[in-house]
Amino acid sequence: MSAAMSLSSFNERRPLLRVENVGKSYGKTIGCRDVSFTLYPGEVIGIVGESGSGKSTLLNLLSAQLTPDSGRVDYDMEGQGLRNIYDLSEPERRRLVRTDWGIVHQNPRDGLRMDVSAGGNVGERLMAVGQRHYGNIRAEGLDWLSKVELDASRVDHLPKTFSGGMQQRLQIARNLVTRPRLVFMDEPTGGLDVSVQARLLDLLRGLVRELGIAAIVVTHDLAVVRLLADRLMVMWKGNVVEEGLTDQVLDDPHHPYTQLLVSSVLQV
Ligand SMILES: Nc1ncnc2c1ncn2[C@@H]1O[C@H](COP(=O)(O)OP(=O)(O)OP(=O)(O)O)[C@@H](O)[C@H]1O
């Protein structure tokens, strides 16, 4: 193997995110505890578990929206290498969230500016990464509307005039337009009709794969992780009780809770 090749394969294995023994309690209630895993560039990891198992707590910790009681999360900052996200200054953290990360909320209202046009919602993120040319921003905004299957004629409309599925697709465009290296998704298809969910999942899968984006997807829906996630972590009462390749975990679950989760879906 040449030196260049060995260097490139080494770089490919450099973690994007390294999570070590992260935990958070709310008074006496455990949110999640002792979570460790490593995420590599372009990899999609799913976090499943029943309501109250600690999924949202973990996602909020990983995306620096919450501070842990213990543990650390290192992110491969552009040009700086791995840095503990909890040591970042507030401006550094805000810049990360606006540029190199995307956060897709379950409720699009939490991730969109409802008083700004569809095109403006997408263009704003481009301006956050330094784009200033109005024509280019509008052209890229239109391109992204078409990528998420929104009609160009809606570019100047406010998101509140959109259906739930359209709002969610706009939120995805707003998050992916800057080609972030890591996207956090909290129940990205929650609250949508089943047929709308299926189409949205297909679209998300296509975009994530095409752009090579790494993602952490929280859901209680096994169909979502089956389609999107390379790897799976199963949470139960605040703990990660099982993890592995998605198909392996779902086809041959070891922990009794995972077995219950899988069999309850099969019975439907
Ligand atoms: N702000 C909070 N204050 C107190 N307890 C909390 C808070 N947020 C979460 N919890 C508790 O932490 C535990 C984990 O909750 P969390 O919301 O992380 O679970 P979840 O798996 O995301 O559930 P859901 O799917 O219903 O959103 C639960 O016992 C919950 O009651």
The ligand as an ORCA input file, in Angstrom:
! r2SCAN-3c Opt
* xyz 0 1
  N     -36.805     18.478     31.467
  C     -36.978     17.363     32.179
  N     -37.192     17.429     33.503
  C     -37.360     16.298     34.234
  N     -37.331     15.061     33.737
  C     -37.132     14.927     32.426
  C     -36.944     16.068     31.567
  N     -36.770     15.626     30.300
  C     -36.816     14.269     30.349
  N     -37.048     13.850     31.614
  C     -37.159     12.450     32.073
  O     -36.022     11.741     31.570
  C     -36.397     10.439     31.120
  C     -36.014     10.301     29.657
  O     -36.845     11.176     28.888
  P     -36.617     11.472     27.324
  O     -37.539     12.586     26.938
  O     -35.179     11.648     27.081
  O     -37.090     10.095     26.693
  P     -37.536      9.769     25.187
  O     -37.077      8.371     24.954
  O     -37.036     10.806     24.285
  O     -39.124      9.828     25.277
  P     -40.161     10.324     24.129
  O     -40.058      9.312     23.018
  O     -41.484     10.257     24.845
  O     -39.768     11.707     23.730
  C     -37.897     10.310     31.392
  O     -38.058      9.659     32.623
  C     -38.367     11.739     31.469
  O     -39.483     11.860     32.311
*
